[in-house]
């Protein structure tokens, strides 16, 4: 089972967004920007976890011989 190129690109983009969110939160002078930065980082982390889960679900279905439609 191979890793799809699109998943790698989207995962890398989410990593960058998560880092931007952490930088925004660390330099925030008001509560709104702090919450936005942490929310952006949290969303990016959850999205990457979802990509990883989807990959392993596809690999497991492939091992069982099932058809997996994205």
PDB file of N, CA, C, O and CB in Angstrom:
ATOM      1  N   UNK A   1       0.851  -1.184   0.000  1.00  0.00           N
ATOM      2  CA  UNK A   1       0.000   0.000   0.000  1.00  0.00           C
ATOM      3  C   UNK A   1       0.887   1.235   0.000  1.00  0.00           C
ATOM      4  O   UNK A   1       1.773   1.372   0.844  1.00  0.00           O
ATOM      5  CB  UNK A   1      -0.963   0.005   1.225  1.00  0.00           C
ATOM      6  N   UNK A   2       0.653   2.106  -0.922  1.00  0.00           N
ATOM      7  CA  UNK A   2       1.462   3.310  -1.046  1.00  0.00           C
ATOM      8  C   UNK A   2       0.743   4.506  -0.420  1.00  0.00           C
ATOM      9  O   UNK A   2      -0.483   4.535  -0.315  1.00  0.00           O
ATOM     10  CB  UNK A   2       1.785   3.591  -2.523  1.00  0.00           C
ATOM     11  N   UNK A   3       1.532   5.476  -0.016  1.00  0.00           N
ATOM     12  CA  UNK A   3       0.985   6.721   0.499  1.00  0.00           C
ATOM     13  C   UNK A   3       0.675   7.622  -0.691  1.00  0.00           C
ATOM     14  O   UNK A   3       1.490   7.760  -1.603  1.00  0.00           O
ATOM     15  CB  UNK A   3       1.977   7.414   1.497  1.00  0.00           C
ATOM     16  N   UNK A   4      -0.506   8.232  -0.678  1.00  0.00           N
ATOM     17  CA  UNK A   4      -0.895   9.091  -1.783  1.00  0.00           C
ATOM     18  C   UNK A   4      -0.178  10.436  -1.687  1.00  0.00           C
ATOM     19  O   UNK A   4       0.008  10.977  -0.597  1.00  0.00           O
ATOM     20  CB  UNK A   4      -2.418   9.291  -1.799  1.00  0.00           C
ATOM     21  N   UNK A   5       0.215  10.958  -2.825  1.00  0.00           N
ATOM     22  CA  UNK A   5       0.944  12.218  -2.874  1.00  0.00           C
ATOM     23  C   UNK A   5       0.102  13.368  -2.346  1.00  0.00           C
ATOM     24  O   UNK A   5       0.623  14.259  -1.676  1.00  0.00           O
ATOM     25  CB  UNK A   5       1.394  12.513  -4.294  1.00  0.00           C
ATOM     26  N   UNK A   6      -1.174  13.359  -2.635  1.00  0.00           N
ATOM     27  CA  UNK A   6      -2.060  14.415  -2.164  1.00  0.00           C
ATOM     28  C   UNK A   6      -2.134  14.467  -0.646  1.00  0.00           C
ATOM     29  O   UNK A   6      -2.196  15.548  -0.061  1.00  0.00           O
ATOM     30  CB  UNK A   6      -3.444  14.222  -2.736  1.00  0.00           C
ATOM     31  N   UNK A   7      -2.127  13.300  -0.006  1.00  0.00           N
ATOM     32  CA  UNK A   7      -2.150  13.258   1.457  1.00  0.00           C
ATOM     33  C   UNK A   7      -0.878  13.851   2.050  1.00  0.00           C
ATOM     34  O   UNK A   7      -0.925  14.509   3.090  1.00  0.00           O
ATOM     35  CB  UNK A   7      -2.331  11.820   1.943  1.00  0.00           C
ATOM     36  N   UNK A   8       0.246  13.625   1.403  1.00  0.00           N
ATOM     37  CA  UNK A   8       1.507  14.184   1.893  1.00  0.00           C
ATOM     38  C   UNK A   8       1.500  15.705   1.746  1.00  0.00           C
ATOM     39  O   UNK A   8       1.925  16.423   2.651  1.00  0.00           O
ATOM     40  CB  UNK A   8       2.710  13.572   1.131  1.00  0.00           C
ATOM     41  N   UNK A   9       1.017  16.190   0.607  1.00  0.00           N
ATOM     42  CA  UNK A   9       0.980  17.637   0.375  1.00  0.00           C
ATOM     43  C   UNK A   9       0.030  18.312   1.359  1.00  0.00           C
ATOM     44  O   UNK A   9       0.378  19.330   1.958  1.00  0.00           O
ATOM     45  CB  UNK A   9       0.553  17.944  -1.076  1.00  0.00           C
ATOM     46  N   UNK A  10      -1.155  17.759   1.528  1.00  0.00           N
ATOM     47  CA  UNK A  10      -2.128  18.342   2.449  1.00  0.00           C
ATOM     48  C   UNK A  10      -1.622  18.245   3.882  1.00  0.00           C
ATOM     49  O   UNK A  10      -1.801  19.182   4.660  1.00  0.00           O
ATOM     50  CB  UNK A  10      -3.493  17.643   2.315  1.00  0.00           C
ATOM     51  N   UNK A  11      -0.996  17.134   4.245  1.00  0.00           N
ATOM     52  CA  UNK A  11      -0.440  16.995   5.586  1.00  0.00           C
ATOM     53  C   UNK A  11       0.661  18.009   5.859  1.00  0.00           C
ATOM     54  O   UNK A  11       0.737  18.563   6.956  1.00  0.00           O
ATOM     55  CB  UNK A  11       0.095  15.595   5.781  1.00  0.00           C
ATOM     56  N   UNK A  12       1.506  18.254   4.880  1.00  0.00           N
ATOM     57  CA  UNK A  12       2.566  19.251   5.054  1.00  0.00           C
ATOM     58  C   UNK A  12       1.979  20.652   5.171  1.00  0.00           C
ATOM     59  O   UNK A  12       2.462  21.470   5.954  1.00  0.00           O
ATOM     60  CB  UNK A  12       3.559  19.192   3.885  1.00  0.00           C
ATOM     61  N   UNK A  13       0.927  20.929   4.384  1.00  0.00           N
ATOM     62  CA  UNK A  13       0.270  22.228   4.473  1.00  0.00           C
ATOM     63  C   UNK A  13      -0.376  22.417   5.845  1.00  0.00           C
ATOM     64  O   UNK A  13      -0.316  23.508   6.412  1.00  0.00           O
ATOM     65  CB  UNK A  13      -0.783  22.372   3.366  1.00  0.00           C
ATOM     66  N   UNK A  14      -0.987  21.375   6.375  1.00  0.00           N
ATOM     67  CA  UNK A  14      -1.589  21.458   7.711  1.00  0.00           C
ATOM     68  C   UNK A  14      -0.515  21.624   8.785  1.00  0.00           C
ATOM     69  O   UNK A  14      -0.742  22.296   9.791  1.00  0.00           O
ATOM     70  CB  UNK A  14      -2.435  20.203   8.000  1.00  0.00           C
ATOM     71  N   UNK A  15       0.635  21.024   8.580  1.00  0.00           N
ATOM     72  CA  UNK A  15       1.744  21.216   9.517  1.00  0.00           C
ATOM     73  C   UNK A  15       2.169  22.682   9.541  1.00  0.00           C
ATOM     74  O   UNK A  15       2.409  23.245  10.609  1.00  0.00           O
ATOM     75  CB  UNK A  15       2.942  20.316   9.136  1.00  0.00           C
ATOM     76  N   UNK A  16       2.259  23.290   8.378  1.00  0.00           N
ATOM     77  CA  UNK A  16       2.617  24.712   8.296  1.00  0.00           C
ATOM     78  C   UNK A  16       1.541  25.567   8.967  1.00  0.00           C
ATOM     79  O   UNK A  16       1.859  26.498   9.707  1.00  0.00           O
ATOM     80  CB  UNK A  16       2.805  25.146   6.817  1.00  0.00           C
ATOM     81  N   UNK A  17       0.264  25.249   8.709  1.00  0.00           N
ATOM     82  CA  UNK A  17      -0.814  26.012   9.349  1.00  0.00           C
ATOM     83  C   UNK A  17      -0.771  25.868  10.868  1.00  0.00           C
ATOM     84  O   UNK A  17      -1.012  26.834  11.592  1.00  0.00           O
ATOM     85  CB  UNK A  17      -2.177  25.552   8.820  1.00  0.00           C
ATOM     86  N   UNK A  18      -0.467  24.673  11.347  1.00  0.00           N
ATOM     87  CA  UNK A  18      -0.362  24.462  12.787  1.00  0.00           C
ATOM     88  C   UNK A  18       0.770  25.266  13.400  1.00  0.00           C
ATOM     89  O   UNK A  18       0.623  25.838  14.480  1.00  0.00           O
ATOM     90  CB  UNK A  18      -0.166  22.995  13.086  1.00  0.00           C
ATOM     91  N   UNK A  19       1.889  25.307  12.711  1.00  0.00           N
ATOM     92  CA  UNK A  19       3.010  26.111  13.212  1.00  0.00           C
ATOM     93  C   UNK A  19       2.694  27.601  13.180  1.00  0.00           C
ATOM     94  O   UNK A  19       3.077  28.340  14.087  1.00  0.00           O
ATOM     95  CB  UNK A  19       4.267  25.833  12.393  1.00  0.00           C
ATOM     96  N   UNK A  20       1.997  28.042  12.139  1.00  0.00           N
ATOM     97  CA  UNK A  20       1.576  29.445  12.083  1.00  0.00           C
ATOM     98  C   UNK A  20       0.640  29.757  13.242  1.00  0.00           C
ATOM     99  O   UNK A  20       0.741  30.820  13.856  1.00  0.00           O
ATOM    100  CB  UNK A  20       0.885  29.759  10.736  1.00  0.00           C
ATOM    101  N   UNK A  21      -0.259  28.848  13.541  1.00  0.00           N
ATOM    102  CA  UNK A  21      -1.170  29.044  14.668  1.00  0.00           C
ATOM    103  C   UNK A  21      -0.431  29.143  15.985  1.00  0.00           C
ATOM    104  O   UNK A  21      -0.778  29.968  16.831  1.00  0.00           O
ATOM    105  CB  UNK A  21      -2.171  27.916  14.733  1.00  0.00           C
ATOM    106  N   UNK A  22       0.579  28.318  16.171  1.00  0.00           N
ATOM    107  CA  UNK A  22       1.356  28.385  17.415  1.00  0.00           C
ATOM    108  C   UNK A  22       2.148  29.687  17.510  1.00  0.00           C
ATOM    109  O   UNK A  22       2.276  30.264  18.591  1.00  0.00           O
ATOM    110  CB  UNK A  22       2.308  27.189  17.511  1.00  0.00           C
ATOM    111  N   UNK A  23       2.678  30.144  16.382  1.00  0.00           N
ATOM    112  CA  UNK A  23       3.400  31.424  16.383  1.00  0.00           C
ATOM    113  C   UNK A  23       2.436  32.573  16.686  1.00  0.00           C
ATOM    114  O   UNK A  23       2.770  33.486  17.440  1.00  0.00           O
ATOM    115  CB  UNK A  23       4.105  31.658  15.018  1.00  0.00           C
ATOM    116  N   UNK A  24       1.246  32.523  16.098  1.00  0.00           N
ATOM    117  CA  UNK A  24       0.248  33.555  16.377  1.00  0.00           C
ATOM    118  C   UNK A  24      -0.139  33.558  17.851  1.00  0.00           C
ATOM    119  O   UNK A  24      -0.265  34.621  18.459  1.00  0.00           O
ATOM    120  CB  UNK A  24      -0.995  33.345  15.507  1.00  0.00           C
ATOM    121  N   UNK A  25      -0.328  32.377  18.425  1.00  0.00           N
ATOM    122  CA  UNK A  25      -0.719  32.299  19.830  1.00  0.00           C
ATOM    123  C   UNK A  25       0.399  32.761  20.750  1.00  0.00           C
ATOM    124  O   UNK A  25       0.139  33.380  21.782  1.00  0.00           O
ATOM    125  CB  UNK A  25      -1.125  30.878  20.185  1.00  0.00           C
ATOM    126  N   UNK A  26       1.633  32.469  20.387  1.00  0.00           N
ATOM    127  CA  UNK A  26       2.740  32.843  21.276  1.00  0.00           C
ATOM    128  C   UNK A  26       2.996  34.344  21.275  1.00  0.00           C
ATOM    129  O   UNK A  26       3.467  34.888  22.274  1.00  0.00           O
ATOM    130  CB  UNK A  26       4.008  32.110  20.870  1.00  0.00           C
ATOM    131  N   UNK A  27       2.694  35.021  20.174  1.00  0.00           N
ATOM    132  CA  UNK A  27       2.945  36.448  20.099  1.00  0.00           C
ATOM    133  C   UNK A  27       1.702  37.299  20.282  1.00  0.00           C
ATOM    134  O   UNK A  27       1.730  38.505  20.035  1.00  0.00           O
ATOM    135  CB  UNK A  27       3.570  36.770  18.799  1.00  0.00           C
ATOM    136  N   UNK A  28       0.611  36.680  20.714  1.00  0.00           N
ATOM    137  CA  UNK A  28      -0.653  37.407  20.819  1.00  0.00           C
ATOM    138  C   UNK A  28      -0.634  38.378  21.990  1.00  0.00           C
ATOM    139  O   UNK A  28      -0.135  38.071  23.073  1.00  0.00           O
ATOM    140  CB  UNK A  28      -1.818  36.431  20.968  1.00  0.00           C
ATOM    141  N   UNK A  29      -1.187  39.545  21.743  1.00  0.00           N
ATOM    142  CA  UNK A  29      -1.330  40.528  22.816  1.00  0.00           C
ATOM    143  C   UNK A  29      -2.772  40.637  23.291  1.00  0.00           C
ATOM    144  O   UNK A  29      -3.045  41.279  24.305  1.00  0.00           O
ATOM    145  CB  UNK A  29      -0.836  41.890  22.350  1.00  0.00           C
ATOM    146  N   UNK A  30      -3.706  40.007  22.558  1.00  0.00           N
ATOM    147  CA  UNK A  30      -5.093  39.998  22.987  1.00  0.00           C
ATOM    148  C   UNK A  30      -5.627  38.572  22.994  1.00  0.00           C
ATOM    149  O   UNK A  30      -5.053  37.679  22.370  1.00  0.00           O
ATOM    150  CB  UNK A  30      -5.948  40.893  22.078  1.00  0.00           C
ATOM    151  N   UNK A  31      -6.722  38.370  23.697  1.00  0.00           N
ATOM    152  CA  UNK A  31      -7.272  37.026  23.869  1.00  0.00           C
ATOM    153  C   UNK A  31      -7.800  36.432  22.568  1.00  0.00           C
ATOM    154  O   UNK A  31      -7.731  35.219  22.369  1.00  0.00           O
ATOM    155  CB  UNK A  31      -8.377  37.054  24.894  1.00  0.00           C
ATOM    156  N   UNK A  32      -8.325  37.273  21.685  1.00  0.00           N
ATOM    157  CA  UNK A  32      -8.908  36.755  20.448  1.00  0.00           C
ATOM    158  C   UNK A  32      -7.855  36.105  19.558  1.00  0.00           C
ATOM    159  O   UNK A  32      -8.084  35.029  19.008  1.00  0.00           O
ATOM    160  CB  UNK A  32      -9.610  37.875  19.687  1.00  0.00           C
ATOM    161  N   UNK A  33      -6.715  36.747  19.418  1.00  0.00           N
ATOM    162  CA  UNK A  33      -5.660  36.189  18.577  1.00  0.00           C
ATOM    163  C   UNK A  33      -5.062  34.928  19.217  1.00  0.00           C
ATOM    164  O   UNK A  33      -4.684  33.989  18.516  1.00  0.00           O
ATOM    165  CB  UNK A  33      -4.559  37.239  18.334  1.00  0.00           C
ATOM    166  N   UNK A  34      -4.984  34.919  20.541  1.00  0.00           N
ATOM    167  CA  UNK A  34      -4.481  33.752  21.249  1.00  0.00           C
ATOM    168  C   UNK A  34      -5.395  32.545  21.005  1.00  0.00           C
ATOM    169  O   UNK A  34      -4.923  31.451  20.699  1.00  0.00           O
ATOM    170  CB  UNK A  34      -4.366  34.047  22.758  1.00  0.00           C
ATOM    171  N   UNK A  35      -6.690  32.756  21.143  1.00  0.00           N
ATOM    172  CA  UNK A  35      -7.651  31.671  20.924  1.00  0.00           C
ATOM    173  C   UNK A  35      -7.643  31.228  19.460  1.00  0.00           C
ATOM    174  O   UNK A  35      -7.717  30.034  19.170  1.00  0.00           O
ATOM    175  CB  UNK A  35      -9.071  32.116  21.338  1.00  0.00           C
ATOM    176  N   UNK A  36      -7.554  32.190  18.539  1.00  0.00           N
ATOM    177  CA  UNK A  36      -7.505  31.832  17.127  1.00  0.00           C
ATOM    178  C   UNK A  36      -6.267  30.999  16.812  1.00  0.00           C
ATOM    179  O   UNK A  36      -6.360  29.999  16.099  1.00  0.00           O
ATOM    180  CB  UNK A  36      -7.527  33.089  16.260  1.00  0.00           C
ATOM    181  N   UNK A  37      -5.112  31.397  17.332  1.00  0.00           N
ATOM    182  CA  UNK A  37      -3.885  30.652  17.077  1.00  0.00           C
ATOM    183  C   UNK A  37      -3.946  29.238  17.616  1.00  0.00           C
ATOM    184  O   UNK A  37      -3.557  28.288  16.937  1.00  0.00           O
ATOM    185  CB  UNK A  37      -2.710  31.370  17.677  1.00  0.00           C
ATOM    186  N   UNK A  38      -4.440  29.098  18.848  1.00  0.00           N
ATOM    187  CA  UNK A  38      -4.566  27.751  19.419  1.00  0.00           C
ATOM    188  C   UNK A  38      -5.606  26.918  18.673  1.00  0.00           C
ATOM    189  O   UNK A  38      -5.431  25.714  18.490  1.00  0.00           O
ATOM    190  CB  UNK A  38      -4.939  27.838  20.902  1.00  0.00           C
ATOM    191  N   UNK A  39      -6.687  27.567  18.244  1.00  0.00           N
ATOM    192  CA  UNK A  39      -7.708  26.845  17.480  1.00  0.00           C
ATOM    193  C   UNK A  39      -7.161  26.371  16.133  1.00  0.00           C
ATOM    194  O   UNK A  39      -7.440  25.253  15.701  1.00  0.00           O
ATOM    195  CB  UNK A  39      -8.941  27.736  17.261  1.00  0.00           C
ATOM    196  N   UNK A  40      -6.386  27.223  15.480  1.00  0.00           N
ATOM    197  CA  UNK A  40      -5.784  26.842  14.201  1.00  0.00           C
ATOM    198  C   UNK A  40      -4.818  25.671  14.380  1.00  0.00           C
ATOM    199  O   UNK A  40      -4.803  24.741  13.574  1.00  0.00           O
ATOM    200  CB  UNK A  40      -5.053  28.041  13.574  1.00  0.00           C
ATOM    201  N   UNK A  41      -4.019  25.724  15.435  1.00  0.00           N
ATOM    202  CA  UNK A  41      -3.089  24.633  15.706  1.00  0.00           C
ATOM    203  C   UNK A  41      -3.842  23.342  16.058  1.00  0.00           C
ATOM    204  O   UNK A  41      -3.455  22.255  15.628  1.00  0.00           O
ATOM    205  CB  UNK A  41      -2.132  25.021  16.849  1.00  0.00           C
ATOM    206  N   UNK A  42      -4.903  23.468  16.830  1.00  0.00           N
ATOM    207  CA  UNK A  42      -5.699  22.289  17.188  1.00  0.00           C
ATOM    208  C   UNK A  42      -6.391  21.674  15.988  1.00  0.00           C
ATOM    209  O   UNK A  42      -6.433  20.452  15.843  1.00  0.00           O
ATOM    210  CB  UNK A  42      -6.731  22.654  18.230  1.00  0.00           C
ATOM    211  N   UNK A  43      -6.938  22.529  15.121  1.00  0.00           N
ATOM    212  CA  UNK A  43      -7.571  22.024  13.907  1.00  0.00           C
ATOM    213  C   UNK A  43      -6.567  21.304  13.023  1.00  0.00           C
ATOM    214  O   UNK A  43      -6.857  20.235  12.487  1.00  0.00           O
ATOM    215  CB  UNK A  43      -8.224  23.164  13.133  1.00  0.00           C
ATOM    216  N   UNK A  44      -5.390  21.886  12.873  1.00  0.00           N
ATOM    217  CA  UNK A  44      -4.356  21.268  12.033  1.00  0.00           C
ATOM    218  C   UNK A  44      -3.939  19.910  12.599  1.00  0.00           C
ATOM    219  O   UNK A  44      -3.750  18.952  11.850  1.00  0.00           O
ATOM    220  CB  UNK A  44      -3.126  22.197  11.919  1.00  0.00           C
ATOM    221  N   UNK A  45      -3.798  19.834  13.914  1.00  0.00           N
ATOM    222  CA  UNK A  45      -3.411  18.561  14.537  1.00  0.00           C
ATOM    223  C   UNK A  45      -4.500  17.510  14.341  1.00  0.00           C
ATOM    224  O   UNK A  45      -4.205  16.361  14.011  1.00  0.00           O
ATOM    225  CB  UNK A  45      -3.130  18.757  16.043  1.00  0.00           C
ATOM    226  N   UNK A  46      -5.753  17.901  14.542  1.00  0.00           N
ATOM    227  CA  UNK A  46      -6.858  16.953  14.353  1.00  0.00           C
ATOM    228  C   UNK A  46      -6.954  16.503  12.897  1.00  0.00           C
ATOM    229  O   UNK A  46      -7.252  15.339  12.629  1.00  0.00           O
ATOM    230  CB  UNK A  46      -8.189  17.584  14.795  1.00  0.00           C
ATOM    231  N   UNK A  47      -6.705  17.407  11.959  1.00  0.00           N
ATOM    232  CA  UNK A  47      -6.764  17.070  10.545  1.00  0.00           C
ATOM    233  C   UNK A  47      -5.674  16.065  10.180  1.00  0.00           C
ATOM    234  O   UNK A  47      -5.926  15.116   9.437  1.00  0.00           O
ATOM    235  CB  UNK A  47      -6.629  18.333   9.690  1.00  0.00           C
ATOM    236  N   UNK A  48      -4.471  16.270  10.699  1.00  0.00           N
ATOM    237  CA  UNK A  48      -3.368  15.349  10.409  1.00  0.00           C
ATOM    238  C   UNK A  48      -3.641  13.981  11.032  1.00  0.00           C
ATOM    239  O   UNK A  48      -3.353  12.955  10.416  1.00  0.00           O
ATOM    240  CB  UNK A  48      -2.029  15.921  10.933  1.00  0.00           C
ATOM    241  N   UNK A  49      -4.186  13.955  12.231  1.00  0.00           N
ATOM    242  CA  UNK A  49      -4.553  12.680  12.858  1.00  0.00           C
ATOM    243  C   UNK A  49      -5.599  11.967  12.002  1.00  0.00           C
ATOM    244  O   UNK A  49      -5.544  10.747  11.845  1.00  0.00           O
ATOM    245  CB  UNK A  49      -5.092  12.906  14.301  1.00  0.00           C
ATOM    246  N   UNK A  50      -6.546  12.716  11.452  1.00  0.00           N
ATOM    247  CA  UNK A  50      -7.540  12.131  10.557  1.00  0.00           C
ATOM    248  C   UNK A  50      -6.923  11.566   9.287  1.00  0.00           C
ATOM    249  O   UNK A  50      -7.341  10.510   8.812  1.00  0.00           O
ATOM    250  CB  UNK A  50      -8.576  13.162  10.198  1.00  0.00           C
ATOM    251  N   UNK A  51      -5.935  12.256   8.733  1.00  0.00           N
ATOM    252  CA  UNK A  51      -5.235  11.731   7.553  1.00  0.00           C
ATOM    253  C   UNK A  51      -4.517  10.428   7.873  1.00  0.00           C
ATOM    254  O   UNK A  51      -4.548   9.485   7.083  1.00  0.00           O
ATOM    255  CB  UNK A  51      -4.232  12.760   7.021  1.00  0.00           C
ATOM    256  N   UNK A  52      -3.872  10.380   9.030  1.00  0.00           N
ATOM    257  CA  UNK A  52      -3.160   9.164   9.432  1.00  0.00           C
ATOM    258  C   UNK A  52      -4.142   8.018   9.658  1.00  0.00           C
ATOM    259  O   UNK A  52      -3.889   6.886   9.247  1.00  0.00           O
ATOM    260  CB  UNK A  52      -2.333   9.416  10.710  1.00  0.00           C
ATOM    261  N   UNK A  53      -5.276   8.319  10.319  1.00  0.00           N
ATOM    262  CA  UNK A  53      -6.280   7.287  10.570  1.00  0.00           C
ATOM    263  C   UNK A  53      -6.847   6.755   9.257  1.00  0.00           C
ATOM    264  O   UNK A  53      -7.044   5.550   9.101  1.00  0.00           O
ATOM    265  CB  UNK A  53      -7.412   7.839  11.451  1.00  0.00           C
ATOM    266  N   UNK A  54      -7.109   7.667   8.309  1.00  0.00           N
ATOM    267  CA  UNK A  54      -7.634   7.242   7.011  1.00  0.00           C
ATOM    268  C   UNK A  54      -6.643   6.345   6.279  1.00  0.00           C
ATOM    269  O   UNK A  54      -7.042   5.376   5.633  1.00  0.00           O
ATOM    270  CB  UNK A  54      -7.970   8.460   6.151  1.00  0.00           C
ATOM    271  N   UNK A  55      -5.353   6.664   6.376  1.00  0.00           N
ATOM    272  CA  UNK A  55      -4.342   5.842   5.716  1.00  0.00           C
ATOM    273  C   UNK A  55      -4.340   4.421   6.281  1.00  0.00           C
ATOM    274  O   UNK A  55      -4.320   3.449   5.526  1.00  0.00           O
ATOM    275  CB  UNK A  55      -2.953   6.477   5.872  1.00  0.00           C
ATOM    276  N   UNK A  56      -4.359   4.305   7.604  1.00  0.00           N
ATOM    277  CA  UNK A  56      -4.329   2.976   8.208  1.00  0.00           C
ATOM    278  C   UNK A  56      -5.636   2.218   8.016  1.00  0.00           C
ATOM    279  O   UNK A  56      -5.622   0.990   7.937  1.00  0.00           O
ATOM    280  CB  UNK A  56      -4.020   3.087   9.682  1.00  0.00           C
ATOM    281  N   UNK A  57      -6.761   2.914   7.937  1.00  0.00           N
ATOM    282  CA  UNK A  57      -8.018   2.246   7.609  1.00  0.00           C
ATOM    283  C   UNK A  57      -7.978   1.685   6.196  1.00  0.00           C
ATOM    284  O   UNK A  57      -8.444   0.572   5.953  1.00  0.00           O
ATOM    285  CB  UNK A  57      -9.197   3.211   7.760  1.00  0.00           C
ATOM    286  N   UNK A  58      -7.423   2.454   5.262  1.00  0.00           N
ATOM    287  CA  UNK A  58      -7.296   1.974   3.891  1.00  0.00           C
ATOM    288  C   UNK A  58      -6.341   0.785   3.811  1.00  0.00           C
ATOM    289  O   UNK A  58      -6.599  -0.170   3.077  1.00  0.00           O
ATOM    290  CB  UNK A  58      -6.812   3.101   2.977  1.00  0.00           C
ATOM    291  N   UNK A  59      -5.239   0.839   4.563  1.00  0.00           N
ATOM    292  CA  UNK A  59      -4.275  -0.261   4.543  1.00  0.00           C
ATOM    293  C   UNK A  59      -4.891  -1.528   5.122  1.00  0.00           C
ATOM    294  O   UNK A  59      -4.652  -2.624   4.616  1.00  0.00           O
ATOM    295  CB  UNK A  59      -3.008   0.116   5.326  1.00  0.00           C
ATOM    296  N   UNK A  60      -5.673  -1.381   6.166  1.00  0.00           N
ATOM    297  CA  UNK A  60      -6.324  -2.548   6.767  1.00  0.00           C
ATOM    298  C   UNK A  60      -7.357  -3.147   5.826  1.00  0.00           C
ATOM    299  O   UNK A  60      -7.449  -4.369   5.704  1.00  0.00           O
ATOM    300  CB  UNK A  60      -6.984  -2.168   8.092  1.00  0.00           C
ATOM    301  N   UNK A  61      -8.134  -2.304   5.161  1.00  0.00           N
ATOM    302  CA  UNK A  61      -9.119  -2.796   4.199  1.00  0.00           C
ATOM    303  C   UNK A  61      -8.422  -3.471   3.018  1.00  0.00           C
ATOM    304  O   UNK A  61      -8.914  -4.470   2.492  1.00  0.00           O
ATOM    305  CB  UNK A  61     -10.014  -1.642   3.702  1.00  0.00           C
ATOM    306  N   UNK A  62      -7.281  -2.929   2.606  1.00  0.00           N
ATOM    307  CA  UNK A  62      -6.524  -3.520   1.508  1.00  0.00           C
ATOM    308  C   UNK A  62      -6.011  -4.914   1.882  1.00  0.00           C
ATOM    309  O   UNK A  62      -6.015  -5.822   1.051  1.00  0.00           O
ATOM    310  CB  UNK A  62      -5.350  -2.610   1.120  1.00  0.00           C
ATOM    311  N   UNK A  63      -5.571  -5.079   3.127  1.00  0.00           N
ATOM    312  CA  UNK A  63      -5.085  -6.386   3.581  1.00  0.00           C
ATOM    313  C   UNK A  63      -6.205  -7.415   3.623  1.00  0.00           C
ATOM    314  O   UNK A  63      -5.976  -8.595   3.360  1.00  0.00           O
ATOM    315  CB  UNK A  63      -4.442  -6.264   4.961  1.00  0.00           C
ATOM    316  N   UNK A  64      -7.414  -6.974   3.952  1.00  0.00           N
ATOM    317  CA  UNK A  64      -8.546  -7.897   4.009  1.00  0.00           C
ATOM    318  C   UNK A  64      -9.121  -8.173   2.635  1.00  0.00           C
ATOM    319  O   UNK A  64      -9.971  -9.050   2.488  1.00  0.00           O
ATOM    320  CB  UNK A  64      -9.626  -7.348   4.912  1.00  0.00           C
ATOM    321  N   UNK A  65      -8.675  -7.444   1.630  1.00  0.00           N
ATOM    322  CA  UNK A  65      -9.161  -7.642   0.273  1.00  0.00           C
ATOM    323  C   UNK A  65     -10.435  -6.910  -0.032  1.00  0.00           C
ATOM    324  O   UNK A  65     -11.092  -7.205  -1.030  1.00  0.00           O
ATOM    325  CB  UNK A  65      -9.364  -9.071   0.023  1.00  0.00           C
ATOM    326  N   UNK A  66     -10.800  -5.967   0.794  1.00  0.00           N
ATOM    327  CA  UNK A  66     -12.021  -5.205   0.572  1.00  0.00           C
ATOM    328  C   UNK A  66     -11.764  -4.074  -0.395  1.00  0.00           C
ATOM    329  O   UNK A  66     -10.630  -3.624  -0.559  1.00  0.00           O
ATOM    330  CB  UNK A  66     -12.570  -4.663   1.888  1.00  0.00           C
ATOM    331  N   UNK A  67     -12.815  -3.624  -1.028  1.00  0.00           N
ATOM    332  CA  UNK A  67     -12.729  -2.438  -1.875  1.00  0.00           C
ATOM    333  C   UNK A  67     -12.826  -1.220  -0.984  1.00  0.00           C
ATOM    334  O   UNK A  67     -13.686  -1.156  -0.106  1.00  0.00           O
ATOM    335  CB  UNK A  67     -13.845  -2.427  -2.965  1.00  0.00           C
ATOM    336  N   UNK A  68     -11.952  -0.253  -1.202  1.00  0.00           N
ATOM    337  CA  UNK A  68     -11.975   0.982  -0.420  1.00  0.00           C
ATOM    338  C   UNK A  68     -12.149   2.138  -1.377  1.00  0.00           C
ATOM    339  O   UNK A  68     -11.319   2.381  -2.253  1.00  0.00           O
ATOM    340  CB  UNK A  68     -10.679   1.151   0.432  1.00  0.00           C
ATOM    341  N   UNK A  69     -13.243   2.841  -1.191  1.00  0.00           N
ATOM    342  CA  UNK A  69     -13.530   4.004  -2.039  1.00  0.00           C
ATOM    343  C   UNK A  69     -13.361   5.245  -1.194  1.00  0.00           C
ATOM    344  O   UNK A  69     -13.903   5.340  -0.093  1.00  0.00           O
ATOM    345  CB  UNK A  69     -14.970   3.935  -2.657  1.00  0.00           C
ATOM    346  N   UNK A  70     -12.611   6.193  -1.713  1.00  0.00           N
ATOM    347  CA  UNK A  70     -12.359   7.434  -0.974  1.00  0.00           C
ATOM    348  C   UNK A  70     -13.455   8.422  -1.203  1.00  0.00           C
ATOM    349  O   UNK A  70     -13.414   9.526  -0.661  1.00  0.00           O
ATOM    350  CB  UNK A  70     -11.033   8.042  -1.368  1.00  0.00           C
TER     351      UNK A  70
END
